């Protein structure tokens, strides 16, 4: 009888687990640490986070990683299978959203550097929802609709809704414990100095190459 494939993971994972002899450890992790929804502990963890790292790719598999931030709870839990994060006015490139428009697969990474030094992976399928549609949806709890702006009143332009397919821990051992410092956040600013200016001097190098 052919061995039954694990419920989680990919063909590539399974092949390398066989090659490197890690099937037992992997099967134990799949069985003990991975689920296809957000349990109450995961939901509580997400609702406390101010940082989110996202990974997307286009239809050709070209990858991009990015970062999102907000006040604690800026990522909204709609139910155990669905979360949403806001997209505010940015540089106009729309790299992550462009990828999502071609390829819905997305990886989210929540990392708590300041208290628990623990991480949470959430993988799933994403779709873009305009803010007006989000507000009019009957699937969105009213308490979330009433609380979708930052402190200075700037509202999201649109949202990314993620259907959860995998959720699992990122272990604590290599996550540093950091101390959070006071910093005034200029949400949505176009001020180049506040945005970091030309920190990497890209335009200067391009000018020198002419």
N, C-alpha and C positions, 0 to 999 in steps of 0.2 A: 504494500500500500504506500502511495506517495505521501511524503511528509506534508502535514498541513501548514500552510503559510501563516505567519503571525498576523494578528489583526491590525497591527500598526507597522509603520516603516515602509521602505521602498525596496524594489528589486535590487538596487545597488547596495543598500544596507545589508540585505540578506546574503548576497553573494560575498561581500567582504567579511561578514561575520563567519561565514563558512570557511573562507580562505585563511582568516587569522585566528580561527578557533574561539570566537567570542560569543557563539550562539547562546550558551547557557546564561552568561551575564546579561546579554541583550534580552532574552526571553523573560528573565526575571524583572528587568526594568520595564519592559512592555506590560507585564502582568501587574506589577506593583505600583508603577508611577504614572502610567499613561491612561488617559480617558478621552472620550470624544465629546466632552461638554465641560462647562465650568462649574465645579462644585462650589459650595458655599464659601469654603476657605479661599479658593481662587478668586471668587467674586469680591470678597472682602479685601484681598490683597490688591487687586487691580484698582479698586475704588480709592486706595490710599496713594497711588503712584502719580508722580509728576513727570515721569520720563517714559518714553516709548521709542524703541528702535524697530524699524520696519524693513522688510526685504521683499522686493518684487522683481519680476523679470518680464520682458516683452515676449511677443509671440515666437521670437527666435531663440529665446533663452538667455538673452543678454541681461545681466543682473544689475540691480541698483540697490543700495542700502541707504536709509535715511533716518531722520530723527524727528520726533514730535515731542512737544512739551506743553504743559498747561498747569493750571491749579489742580490740587489733588481732586481726583474724581473726574478729570476732563475726558477720560475714556468712560463711556456710558455702558452699563450692562443692561441690555434690553430683556434678556432671558438667559437661561443656562446654555443656549446654543448660539446666541447672537450678541455681539458687542458693536459699538460704534465709536469712532473717534472723529473729531472735527478737523476740517481743513480751513485754515485762515488765509488771508491774503499773503502771498509769498513773493518769490522772485519772478513768477510768471512762467517758469520753465515747465512745471507740472510733470516732472519726471516720473514720480511714483504713480500719479493718477493716469498718466499716459500708458504706463505698463499695465495697470489694472484694467484699462479700457481694452487692451489686447489679450491679457492673460489674467484671470481672476485669482490665481494662486498667490497667497501672501503668507509671510512669516512674521510674527510679532514677538518681540522680546522685551519683557518687563524686568528691570533690574533694580533692586533696592540696595543702594550703596550706603544708606544712612542709618538703618536700623537692623533689619534681619539679615542683611547680606545674602539674599537668596534671589533666585531668578525664576521666571515663569515663561515658558514657550507656549505660544498659541499659534497654530497653523490652521489655515482654512481657505475659504473662497470669499473674495471681496467684491463689492459693487459700489458704485458712486451714486449718491443721492443728493440732489440739490436741496438747499436749506428750506425752500418753500415746500417742496415735496415732503421733506422730513417733518416739518411742522404740521402738515395736513394729514400725515399717515395715522391711521387708526391703530397701528401696531406699536406706536411709540407711547410709552406711559406719559400721562399729563405732567407729572412732576419733573420729568426730563425736559419737556417742551417749555416749561416755565423757568428753566434754569440752564440756558444755553449760551450765556455770554460771559466774557471775562469781566473782571472788576471795572474796567474802564468802558464797558458797554459795547465793545466790538463783538460782533456776532460772526459765526462761521459762514463762509460762502457756500460750503457743501459739507457732506459727511461721507465717510467710508464705513459701510456696514460689513461686518465680517461674520460669516457662518462658520462656527467652530467645528473643526474636524479632529484636531489633536490638541491636547493640553497636557503639559508635563513640566516637571521641576528642572531648574538649572542649579546644580549643587553649589553650596556656599563656599567651598574650600579655597577657590581662587578669586572670589569677589572681594575687593578691598572695602574696608570700612572707612568711609569718608566723613568729613565734617562739613555740613552745609553752611556756607557763608551768606551774609546778607548781600543781595544784589537787586537793584530796582530793574524790573523787567519792562521794556518798552514794547508792549504787545503790538504787532502789526506795523511797526515804524518803517519808514523809508529813509531815515537818517543814516547815511553811510557810516558815520563815526560810531553810532550806536550799534550798527549791524556788524562792526568789525573792520569796516573800511576795506582796503585792498591788502589784507594781512599777508597774503602769499605773493603779492606783487606780480600778478599774472599780466595785467595790462602793460606794466613797465617792461616786462620781458618780451611781450609781443611787439611793443614799439621798438625795442632794440634789435629785433630780428628783421625789421623792414630794411 
